[in-house]
Amino acid sequence: GDHCQADTRTVVYFNYLFKEKGFLKTKGTKITDYDFVAKNCDGSCYIYANPNKHLEENRYQELADLLMLCKEDETFGIEEIFTSREAGELGADDSCVCMIEAKPYFYYLDEAEVLTCPTSEARLHKMLAVHGYLPSKEDNKTFFMASGFGIQPKSHTEEMNLYDEGPTLAKIMGLELPDADGKVISEILNGDVWLKL
């Protein structure tokens, strides 16, 4: 298993809003310059500052004020706004200015031609279900299934993390990942047989 999917109804394009508010410029469908830009991760969205510009503190405050207004407006489907530090603590990219988490049925894309549209009318990346939401959300789970060499037949584990997959599969191959975040899920492994490299 890699990730689950959640149904969508509405696409939101923060870059359109940023264009309207003077945070970025476009030529046709291409972004040509920006102070701040939105980069989608489907059910979430990163906001980045232009690394080639030295933006004044008041520019960041303008962005913060705008996003707080957006959070209060159902149009944008914002469930939560995380600071860069909070994003990093979640395991996300802490080089962002902030990370936006979508409410159910919303997802985010990068284009700047419209502010929002129903999923069925999306010009690009029309996705009826997406991932990218926080894994802590209810029902936002996936599964892991393995069979074959090194796997104990009819074994089962109640719960594991995605980052446990790497150490577990490495163990089957006779390897170790000592610096990995995850752990070996030994209850599903056949301890007598390991692949010899």
N, C-alpha and C positions, 0 to 999 in steps of 0.2 A: 504494500500500500504506500502511496505517496501523499495524497491529500484527499479530503472530501470535497464536495461541491455543494453550493447553496444556490437555490433558485434566485433569479433576478427579474426585476420589472423595469428598473430605471437606470440609465447611464448618466453620470454627472461628469462634466468637463471643466475642471477648475482652471485650465489654461485659458478658456474663453473668458471667464471672470477676470483673470489676471490681465488679459489683453484689454478688457473694458476699463479696468482700473489703472492702466498704465504701468503694470509690473512687467509686461513683456510685449514684444512687437512681432508681427508676422508679415510674411510676404506670400500671398496665396495660402497654401496649407503649411508652409515651413516657418518655424520659429527662427527669427533672425537675431534677436537680442532679448535679454531678460535680466531683471533684478531677481525675480523669484519664478520658479517653474515647478509645475506639478508633474510627477512621474508615477504612473499607476502601478499598482500591485493588485489589481482587481478589487478585492474587498477592502483594500486599504490603499493609501496614497501617500507618497513622500512629497514634501515641499522642500526644495533646495534653493539656496542662494547662489548667485553666480560667483564662482570662485575667482574670477578675473576682475571683480569689482570690489571696491571698499565701500560698503553701504553704511550710511550713517544709522545711528540707533533709532532715529525717528522713522526711518524706512521700515525697520523691523517692527516698530510699534504699529505702523499703518497696516502691515500684514496681519499682526496679531488682532487688531481691532476688527479687520475685515473677516477673519476666520471666526471670531467670536460671534459676529452677526450671522454668519453662515450657519453656525451650530444651532442657533435659535430658529432658523428658517428650515422647515421640513423639505424644501426644494432640494437641499444639498445632502440629505440623508446622513448627517454626521452623528455617529454615536459617541465618539470620543476623539479628543485631540491630545496627542502625546508630545511632550518636549523631546528634543534630541536625546537628552539623558535618559528619559523614560523609555524611548524607543530602543536605545542600546541595552537597557536592563531587560527588555523583552526579547533580546536577541536580534533586533532589527538594526538597520543602518543608522548609526548615531552621527553620521556626518550630515544628516538632514537638519533643517531648521525645525521641522516637526513632522509627525506622522498622523494621518487622519484614518480613523477606523469607521467603516460604513455601518449603517443600520441594516437590518435584514432587507433583502430585495433591492438594495442599491449596489452599484459598483462604479469604479472610476476609470476613465480613460484619458489619454494625453491630448487629443485633438483640441483645436481652438475655434471651431466653426460655429458651434452652438453651445448653449449652457447646459442643457439637459434634454433627454428624449427617452421615450419608451424603448426598452430593449429591442422590440420588434422593428424599430425604425433606425437603429444604429447603422451608420454607413459602413464603418469598419469595426471589426471585432464584435460582431453581434453574438453575444454569449448568453444562452438561456440559463446557465449555471456557471458559477466561478468559485475560485478559492481565494486565498489571500486574507481571509479574516483571522482574527485571533483564535488559536487552537483551544483556548479556555472557554469558548462559547459552547453552550449546551448543544449537543448533537453534532458538534464540529469535530468528529472523530473519523478515523479511517481504520483500516485493518492491515495486518501483516500475515501473509500465508506463505509457507515454505514446505517443500516436499523434495525428497531425494537424498542424495549423498549427505551424510552428517546430520540429518534431521531424524529425531526420534519419532517413529510412526505413532499417530494418534495422540501426540503431545499437545499441550495447550498452555497458554499463559493468559491471565486475565487482562493484563495491561502492560504496555511498554511505550517507550517514546520513539519517535522517528530516528533520533540520533543513536538509538541502541542497535539499529540495523547494521551499521558499518562494523562495529566491534564483533557482532555476532557472526556476520558473514566472513569476516577476516579469520575468526577462530576456526571455522569450517575449513578454510584454506591453509590452516597451520600457521597463521600470522597473528600478530598482535598490533593493536593501535593504542599504545600506552597514553597518548595525549588526547585521545578522543573524549568528547563529553559524555558519551553513552557507555553502557556496560553490556557485557555478554549476557544474553538471555539463555542461560545454561539449561533451563528446564525443558527446552525444545530440542536440545542437541543430543546426539548419540555420542557419548563420551569415549567410546572405544575406537572410533574410526575418524581419522583426520586426513585430509588430503596431504600427500607428501609432494613437495615441490622440488 
